[in-house]
Amino acid sequence: PHCDGYRSLERIRRAPLPCVLTDRESLRGEYYCVHLVPHRHRPARDTMAGMSSSSRPLASTVTTAALVVALIVIAGSIDTARAQAGFEVCNRFFNPANFEAIDASGSHPTGPFTDINTAGAGWWDAGGAGWTWPVWISFDADACPTINAVIIDPFGAGEAPRDFQIQVSDDNAAWTTVGTFNVGQPWNDERTFALPANARGQFWRLFITSGHNAARAPTITSFRLQQADCNRDDIEHNCPYTLLTHSDGTFGCYYSTAVEGEATRTQPNGHAMCQDLADGHAAITGGLATMQSEAENSNVFGTWLSGQGAHWFGLIQPVFGDVGVDNGFTPKQRWTNFGGCPHVYESWPVGEPNDCGGGCCNTGCAERNYENCAHNRGDHTWNDLPCGSSLHVVCEFVMNECHARDTDGDRLGDECEIPGCENNNNLGCGNPNVDGGILFITDPACEGTVDTDGDGADDECEECPFNRDRNFADDVCGCGNSVDLDNDMNVDCCSADWGAGGVQAPSWTSVPADVTLDGAINANPDTSTAALGVATAAFNGETPEEDTCGITVTHTDSVRSAGCSGTGTGSVIERTWRASFFQGPQIVHVQTITIRDVDADGDGYCDCVVAGAGTGNCDQCVNDAGKVQPGVCGCGVADSDFDGDGVADCVDNCPEDFNPGQQDANGDGIGDVCACELSISCQADATVSADGTCQADVTLDFAVTQEFCDSVTTAQSGGVDLGLGNHVVTVSATGDDPNEDFAQCGATISVVDTTPPTIQAPPAIAVECTAPTDVSATGDATSADNCGIASLVHADVVTPSCGNTLNIARTFTTTDNSGNSASATQIISVIDTQPPGLTVPAHVTIECGDDESSANTGVATGGDTCGGVTIAESDSIQHLCGNTKVITRTWTATDACGNAVSADQIITVVDTTPPALHVPADITIECTD
């Protein structure tokens, strides 16, 4: 358990194996872990089998190279802080600021090579006393970056390298050449040189074997590394196992021992198995899966592996101390994703992790500091267990280029970042759970020079150098692949039991077509297989993805004609494609690539060239009909010598004055014999606006052109506090001799007032119908201007209303002395709030039966000061005896705006006339009547 989560300091690829504890006293109180790891691509599980099984001795298991042994001290006198920081150099992310020169074959006292990459501070001059070819300078990257190009800037064309190599080393002693370059012409600019293939290492060396001036040593001002591009999304197209798309749109490549029907295993062995699964795929790196988000955890454990049981995944708590001894950490501290990704997401249920082994549960018993590996609990939640427990394993695979790349410099690898955080140097985009982690970057320990089957593993580092699908033999098919193509229930192994015909040849499924391209010496056409096509082959119609029998497709190029011979036939590349099964017969296809001669500038010299062929009479200045070779001044610039001093004008420090010695006492690049030539040009005439004080300040734009002047000073005359109108402003330039070296220019500046005045109208007002509405009564506007007011006037827009009332919109307009104007409006409301006048007739008493109408009893009269009046009447009657009554007649006067007033007239109807009485006539009747 002490070794769980650790890597060898020698950057050994495999996970550590369980180690046997020796007597502590004999080791002076220190524990050691011994890692026995074979060379490149050797499965760790095979090594373990060799250690533990007498039927499979270690010597027979490891057949290709000696074991690499590394010791890690993990207790006792170890520097714990350094161990916790993950101090191995190749575990660091590459920081270009830490890339510095450490040694060189020669150095100039004024340009210490340690400052070579500091702008303006220094350089490396290879020419010390008694210098000879070759010369070199080495650098320490303080990490092990993956590099696809180097960037070099020489001090001058005469000090630029011609032939040089780029070399890499892991120990600053044994160097491997990863790029060889030839630059045919002198160069004096920063150039990028692409390596033939990505290379990785801590130490880098520029090894120069010749320069453009054999008598002058190279001088370099800058040498920098360009990291290989990282594209995590490429795993979508390179996943050889199960590709899952998560709910947040991200995806990952996974493998489960439960899904694939494999056995359970310990956590360290599970991580080693994941690495083994990646070994057969050159583009990817594998390890235990790391849960970086809720979307990933829920999809992997809650959906894909739901019901598949518990799985180890890549989360550990590194042990910095002894089992059973409190290490100072609580159970939720120091959790780190195995393989280097930081712990940015967690799904612990309540009570977990608890470091609870043997039921002790943090009570101080021997199981303290014991449960240091994490697994899911059969669903999306997690639990901690001893790393030696046996569970299923879930692996995850990422692109190699992303494994050690840190785009935003926050010490979190790009494949470890939460998606979208690769360019955000706030750790985990601000996720508080990020603790930095411990990055375990690994490199193959084996190096060779031949890779026959093209699987990325050198022949010296594998048992099966002829089968790209297998690096190590198994007990059934050895180096063959286990298939049964003829369905006879006997394993074919791709090299036996193929029937009477023996081993068969594959057939082409696609071949790239012949192509004709235009060539030019400075822009070679892309003849790579990526540009011109790749041949593919299969057996019995299987696609390359389905083929299980180890088809190997290779190609070689040969130059049939070098071109540029004056015949116009150009260059021809014959690309020969070959395909075969394991050690079986080959099929061959030849692709012809023709590069036509081109003479872009029509000077009679062809521009064509093909890599690997001689340039012949090629035109190196393809767009300059006057030159075939760049010469001193380069293409497009004539090698003229105006002053005839033997120095071309393009490099002459005083091209118009004879100075063969090129004397330059002050070292400013201008010859001592040169006369200062000076001219100045000003901007065009301009119009500007006055400021709040009715003035303007102007600084002219100008350009000074000078040759051979040690110093130039400029001064402006005028342009300060300019009033309205036109003004001439000048600028003068003075060179080395104020009496001789003088130039002046000027411009007419027109200052105008474009700012309108300000105006404030009086507030809105309401007045009675009889009140005055002139400005003196309702208020006048106020105005101001930076350059003076010329006038202030007003105009009314009248809108009639009821009666004699109306609304007046009074617009005030002010104009300044430059004709700029501004307006503001006041609203004046003429209103009528007074009731009209009303006179009613006097009270009256009339006899019953008299005319009760107002024609008889009288009519009310009325009037108003703001328009006409309408008079109306209404009666209220109180009935008395007979037909007598009391009439209350209400008179109402209403003006045009609705103001009204009322008054009553009382009309009393009386009966003062007695009734009429008619008596019958006297009559005499009989007694009996």
Salt bridges, closest charged atoms under 4 A:
ASP46 OD2 - ARG42 NH2 3.73
ASP142 OD1 - ARG92 NH1 2.39
GLU159 OE2 - ARG216 NH2 2.49
ASP170 OD1 - ARG11 NH2 3.79
ASP189 OD1 - ARG191 NE 2.96
GLU190 OE2 - ARG224 NH2 2.73
GLU236 OE1 - HIS237 NE2 3.87
GLU262 OE1 - ARG265 NH2 3.35
ASP276 OD1 - ARG14 NH1 3.38
ASP276 OD2 - ARG45 NH1 2.76
ASP279 OD1 - ARG13 NH2 2.96
ASP279 OD2 - ARG14 NH2 2.54
ASP279 OD1 - HIS41 ND1 3.57
ASP322 OD2 - ARG24 NH1 3.56
ASP326 OD1 - ARG368 NH2 3.43
GLU346 OE1 - HIS343 NE2 3.48
ASP355 OD2 - ARG368 NH1 3.04
GLU415 OE2 - HIS403 ND1 3.22
GLU422 OE2 - ARG232 NH2 2.56
ASP443 OD2 - ARG11 NH2 2.21
ASP443 OD1 - ARG200 NH1 2.11
ASP458 OD2 - ARG40 NH1 3.73
GLU463 OE2 - ARG42 NH1 3.70
ASP474 OD2 - ARG470 NH2 3.19
ASP518 OD1 - ARG596 NE 2.83
ASP557 OD1 - ARG575 NE 2.80
GLU574 OE2 - ARG560 NH1 2.92
ASP639 OD1 - LYS627 NZ 2.90
ASP796 OD1 - ARG810 NE 2.77
GLU852 OE2 - LYS885 NZ 3.21
GLU873 OE1 - ARG889 NE 3.40
ASP875 OD1 - ARG889 NE 2.79
